[in-house]
Every structure is written in structure tokens, then in C-alpha cells.
Amino acid sequence: MIFIRPACLFSLFAACNAFPAYLRSGSPPSAQDNGVANVDGLKRIPDTAHPFQPPGPTDQRGPCPGLNTLANHGYLPRSGIVTQAEVIAATAEGFNMGADLAEFLYIISVAYDGDLITGKLSIGSPDPRTAALGFLEPLLGYEGGLNYHSTGPEGDTAATRQDAYFNESRALDPNLYVQMQSIAAKYGGEYTIDAMKDVQKARYDHSVAHNPIFYFLPVEALVMIGAKAFVPEFLTNGTFGDGGIANEASIAAIFGATQAARRRYENA
């Protein structure tokens, strides 16, 4: 398992309908962490027990591609209404994430955007299914879900989504994806930590220059910066390199970037 202490605050991010082809785990077959069995060597993710299904009309999806992906494959409830235990188990099985990091991030998210009584969180928009009082929950305070910008850990400078000021903060912007591709090309096509640092700098510089209500307070800044580190940390393909590297093959589907969309914007 990969454990990153909370001080690192690498936030969950990520997208739509697939995983890296394989996940590498160095744990023996009998080892378990928070009830999630590990395997030695390579394990295919997703497995046959977790097929992709597009979200239904009442299913919640939001700005975090990783959580969206886990829900689309049934590692998380497909409804997008989740609990702490479900997130810890799903991120461990799907991304090999340590329980300490998953728990810390979940606590922050629930404190800002979820229900403190039920402990439930919507990975997308507000939903009465998270609330102890259902539709009466606003009497106790607003539960925004992860889509709710400017009051929670979701800030500006996302790698492939526009700032909220530009009204496109929930969907992939193919132009930003192509920008991230171009930066990775300078590093041999690999999405290394240095490449993602350059992505963060490019996004920060653009926001400072063009966003008059730039939302980048300390907690949000750590989350958005940390999100870039998730690409080389968790979105690797174990069949490439020594222990896996993050490259186009391992990240494109996670971000929901299709080849046709990339070509269309590259040729525009």
C-alpha cells in the first residue's frame, strides 16, 4: 500500500469510465488493510466484478475524476452518495491509496460539504440522501457536495478544468488537457512530479492573470496543488517502467479525455 502522511495532503482527483490497466502491489496475498485484500505482483483494475456503467439520472458525479471513476465501476456506490468506510475501501482497492490519506481527505470533505450526523457525502451536487433530515436539512446548514465551489476544499487551478469564474469548473476542458499533454511531452511523455509541477505553475499563472475572483486559500491551495501529485502517485500503469509510470495510456480514460476530442482541439 502507498501511505502518504496527511501533511502531504495529496488530494483525490480524477474522471470518467476507466482505470489504469494494472495496479502494482507489493503486499503478500494474505495481507489486508482496512479489510481490503492485497495481492503480490500485478492486479488488473478494474476486474470483472466491477464493470463500467454510465451514471443514471439520479447518480451524483462531480469534479473528482478518481471518485467518479470508482463510482462508475462500482467500487463506490454508483449513486455517488458515499461514507467514510466506503471511500477508504474503494480508494485502497482501486488506487492502492493508504487509509490514512483517504480518511484525512474524507474528513475534510465532510466537514465542508457533507453531513456531520450521517457522515455521508455527495461526490457531486447537493442531495437529500446525504442528510439526516432529508429535504429539511438546510435548517441545520447547507450541504453542498463536492461540486460546491468557494466554501470547501475544491478551489481553482485544476489541471484540466477551468476555474469556477469561467463557469466550466465541473467538466474536462480539452484545451487544458492538451496543455497538460504538451508539458508531459517535455518529460518524455511521462506525467512525472516535475511535469505536474509545471502544470500547476501554468494553471496558477493563468488564474492570477485572468480570474478576478481567484479562489486559492490555504486549505484549497494545498488540495489543488496536491491533486497534481496524484497523477504520478496513483494513476500509473504497473506494466510500464519500474513499478509503473503515469503516461498517456494510464491517465487519458481516467480524465475522460477521448482521442477524438484531443485531436479536434489540437487541430483547432
C-alpha positions, 0 to 999 in steps of 0.5 A: 500500500502507498501511505502518504502522511496527511501533511502531504495532503495529496488530494483525490482527483480524477474522471470518467469510465476507466482505470489504469490497466494494472495496479502494482502491489507489493503486499503478500496475498494474505495481507489486508488493510482496512479489510481490503485484500492485497495481492503480490505482483500485478492486479488488473483494475478494474476486474470483472466484478466491477464493470463500467456503467454510465451514471443514471439520472439520479447518480451524483458525479462531480469534479473528482475524476478518481471518485467518479471513476470508482463510482462508475465501476462500482467500487463506490456506490454508483449513486455517488452518495458515499461514507467514510468506510466506503471511500477508504475501501474503494480508494485502497482497492482501486488506487492502492491509496493508504487509509490514512490519506483517504480518511484525512481527505474524507474528513475534510470533505465532510466537514465542508460539504457533507453531513456531520450526523450521517457522515455521508457525502455527495461526490457531486451536487447537493442531495437529500440522501446525504442528510439526516433530515432529508429535504429539511436539512438546510435548517441545520446548514447547507450541504453542498457536495463536492461540486460546491465551489468557494466554501470547501476544499475544491478551489481553482487551478485544476489541471484540466478544468477551468476555474469556477469564474469561467463557469466550466469548473465541473467538466474536462476542458480539452484545451487544458488537457492538451496543455497538460499533454504538451508539458508531459511531452517535455518529460518524455511523455511521462506525467512525472512530479516535475511535469505536474509541477509545471502544470500547476505553475501554468494553471496558477499563472493563468488564474492570477492573470485572468480570474478576478475572483481567484479562489486559492486559500490555504486549505484549497491551495494545498488540495489543488496543488496536491491533486497534481501529485496524484497523477504520478502517485496513483494513476500509473500503469504497473506494466510500464517502467519500474513499478509503473509510470503515469503516461498517456495510456494510464491517465487519458480514460481516467480524465475522460479525455477521448482521442477524438476530442484531443485531436479536434482541439489540437487541430483547432 
